[in-house]
Amino acid sequence: MDALRPPGPLPTPVTAVLLDLDGTLIDSGPTILDAFSRTLTDLGLPVGSREELGVFIGPPLHEGFRLHAGLEGEAVDEAVRVYRSHYTGHMHEAPVYDGVPGLLDDLAAAGVPTCLATSKREDLAVRILERNGLVSRLTATAGADLADRGGRKAEVIATARRRLAEAGADTSRLVHVGDRAHDVEGAHEAGVECVGVLWGYGDAAELAEAEWLVGSPAQLRHLLARLTGLPLGEASPEAGQ
């Protein structure tokens, strides 16, 4: 898959990279879908097909249950509680996508600041990253708080920008990497460009408003090398152009 923009000179280099978690760094879809299926069953709500359940992957939990299960008020809080009871016991079963650890190593070696930017509760996301040896490869992390506040993507990006600045990073030009429409919309709301990745849970049509699309971590590495103006490992010239 080619990047949406052709190669060419950039006005200013990207100074830091924000990364979504589910569908971007880890293949968490099966464990998330199982948890949602069990939650809806427990609540006596229609479950639907695995494809239909896919709309729940990515957005903040409260938003997902309101938009896609028709719940309101305390019913949303209860749904989140039930979901977490199912999800946390299996969240470590989700594998890291091939090529992701090497990409993070290359970004770190080149001195590119990186920050997790997930709508998931940050403490759970950090536990997943730690289990997979990824948290030490990042400059900072950002996500929803313990009460699931601040999980809208634009809010998370604002938190990520602040955390990176606190770590001494240049945040003058950020790019967010994610796999769903809410990643693109949230990035643009926050004034940030977005790379849509096609190995996650959104397709090219859903990610059509992203500035770039890439089909593999290798293509993402090459694109980020061009955007940052820095060599990143074995980035090949034919990938992601």
C-alpha positions in Angstrom: 0.0 0.0 0.0 1.4 3.3 -1.0 1.4 6.4 1.3 -1.2 8.9 0.3 1.2 11.7 -0.2 4.0 11.4 -2.8 7.6 11.7 -1.8 8.9 15.2 -1.7 10.4 17.9 0.5 8.6 18.5 3.8 8.1 22.0 5.3 9.3 20.9 8.7 10.3 17.4 10.0 8.0 15.4 12.3 9.5 15.8 15.8 7.6 13.1 17.7 5.4 10.1 17.0 2.2 9.1 18.8 1.1 5.5 18.6 -2.3 3.9 19.2 -2.3 0.5 21.0 -5.2 -1.8 19.9 -4.9 -2.7 16.2 -1.6 -0.7 15.8 0.9 -2.2 18.3 -1.0 -5.3 19.4 -3.5 -7.6 17.8 -6.1 -7.4 20.6 -9.2 -7.8 18.5 -10.0 -11.4 19.4 -9.7 -10.8 23.2 -11.7 -7.5 23.0 -14.5 -9.1 20.9 -14.8 -12.0 23.3 -15.1 -9.6 26.2 -17.7 -7.6 24.5 -19.7 -10.7 23.5 -19.7 -12.0 27.0 -20.6 -8.5 28.4 -23.6 -8.1 26.1 -24.7 -11.6 26.9 -24.5 -11.0 30.6 -26.5 -7.8 30.2 -29.2 -9.5 28.1 -28.5 -7.4 25.0 -28.2 -8.6 21.4 -24.7 -9.8 20.6 -24.6 -9.8 16.8 -21.8 -11.2 14.6 -18.1 -10.8 15.2 -18.1 -8.3 12.3 -20.8 -6.3 13.9 -19.0 -6.3 17.3 -16.0 -4.8 15.6 -17.4 -1.3 16.0 -16.6 -1.5 19.7 -12.9 -1.8 19.1 -11.0 1.5 19.4 -13.4 4.1 20.9 -13.5 4.8 24.6 -15.7 2.2 26.4 -18.4 4.6 27.6 -18.7 6.0 24.1 -18.9 2.5 22.5 -21.7 1.3 24.9 -23.7 4.5 24.3 -23.3 4.5 20.5 -23.5 0.9 19.7 -25.4 -0.7 22.6 -27.9 2.1 23.2 -27.0 2.4 26.9 -27.2 5.6 29.0 -26.2 6.7 32.5 -25.6 4.1 35.1 -26.2 1.3 32.6 -23.1 2.4 30.8 -21.1 2.3 34.0 -22.3 -1.2 34.7 -21.5 -2.3 31.2 -17.9 -1.0 31.5 -17.6 -2.8 34.9 -18.8 -6.1 33.4 -16.6 -5.7 30.3 -13.5 -5.1 32.5 -14.2 -8.2 34.5 -14.1 -10.3 31.3 -11.3 -8.4 29.6 -8.6 -8.0 32.2 -8.2 -11.8 32.7 -7.3 -12.3 29.1 -5.8 -9.0 27.9 -2.3 -10.4 27.9 -3.2 -13.0 25.3 -3.1 -10.4 22.6 0.2 -10.7 20.5 2.4 -7.9 19.4 2.3 -7.4 15.6 5.4 -8.6 13.8 7.8 -5.8 13.1 6.5 -3.5 15.9 9.3 -4.0 18.4 12.0 -3.5 15.8 10.3 -0.3 14.6 10.1 1.1 18.2 13.8 0.2 18.6 14.7 2.0 15.4 12.7 5.1 16.4 14.4 5.1 19.8 17.9 4.6 18.3 17.3 7.6 16.0 16.3 9.8 18.9 12.7 10.1 17.8 10.4 10.7 20.9 7.4 8.3 21.0 4.3 8.2 23.1 1.5 5.7 23.5 -1.8 7.5 22.8 -4.7 5.1 23.5 -8.3 5.5 24.6 -7.8 2.4 26.8 -7.3 3.0 30.5 -3.6 3.9 30.8 -2.8 1.6 33.7 -4.1 -1.4 31.8 -2.3 -0.3 28.6 1.0 0.1 30.4 0.6 -3.4 32.0 0.2 -4.8 28.5 3.2 -3.0 27.2 5.3 -4.1 30.2 4.3 -7.7 29.7 5.5 -7.5 26.0 8.7 -5.5 26.8 7.5 -2.4 24.9 7.1 0.3 27.5 10.8 0.9 27.9 11.0 1.6 24.2 8.7 4.6 24.5 9.4 8.0 25.8 6.0 8.4 27.5 2.5 6.9 27.7 -1.0 8.5 27.6 -4.5 7.1 28.0 -7.7 7.3 30.0 -7.5 7.7 33.8 -8.7 5.2 36.4 -12.2 6.5 36.1 -12.1 6.3 32.3 -11.9 10.1 31.9 -9.9 11.7 29.2 -10.1 8.8 26.8 -11.4 10.7 23.7 -8.6 10.5 21.2 -8.2 14.3 21.0 -7.9 14.4 24.8 -5.4 11.6 24.8 -3.3 13.3 22.2 -3.3 16.5 24.3 -2.1 14.5 27.2 0.6 12.8 25.1 1.8 16.2 23.9 2.1 17.4 27.5 3.9 14.2 28.6 6.4 14.4 25.8 7.0 18.1 26.5 7.6 17.3 30.2 10.1 14.7 29.0 12.0 17.4 27.1 10.8 16.4 23.6 10.1 18.8 20.8 6.4 18.6 20.1 6.2 21.2 17.3 5.1 18.7 14.7 3.5 15.5 15.9 2.1 12.6 13.8 -0.4 10.1 15.2 -0.4 6.4 14.1 -3.7 4.5 14.4 -6.1 2.1 12.7 -9.6 3.5 13.2 -11.6 6.5 12.0 -11.6 7.9 15.6 -7.8 8.0 15.4 -8.0 10.2 12.3 -10.8 12.4 13.6 -9.2 12.8 17.0 -5.8 13.6 15.5 -7.3 16.3 13.3 -9.3 17.7 16.2 -6.1 18.0 18.1 -4.3 19.6 15.1 -2.2 16.6 14.4 -1.6 14.7 11.2 -2.5 11.0 11.1 -1.0 7.8 9.5 -3.6 5.1 9.0 -2.4 1.5 9.4 -4.1 -1.2 7.4 -3.0 -4.2 9.5 -5.5 -3.3 12.3 -9.3 -3.1 12.3 -10.1 -0.3 9.9 -9.9 -0.5 6.1 -8.8 2.1 3.6 -12.4 3.5 3.3 -12.6 4.1 7.0 -9.2 5.7 7.1 -9.7 7.8 3.9 -9.2 11.1 5.7 -5.8 10.1 7.0 -2.8 12.0 5.5 -1.1 8.7 4.8 -1.9 4.9 4.7 0.6 2.1 5.2 0.1 -1.6 4.9 2.9 -2.9 7.2 5.3 -1.9 9.9 8.1 -1.9 7.3 6.2 0.7 5.2 5.5 2.7 8.4 9.2 2.7 9.2 10.1 4.1 5.7 7.3 6.7 5.9 8.5 7.9 9.3 12.1 8.0 8.1 11.0 10.4 5.4 8.8 12.5 7.7 11.4 12.8 10.4 14.3 13.1 8.0 16.2 10.5 10.0 17.5 7.0 9.0 15.4 4.3 10.7 17.0 0.9 10.6 16.6 -0.9 7.3 13.9 1.4 5.8 13.7 0.4 2.2 13.1 3.1 -0.5 10.2 1.2 -2.2 8.1 0.8 0.9 5.4 3.3 1.8 6.1 5.8 -1.0 
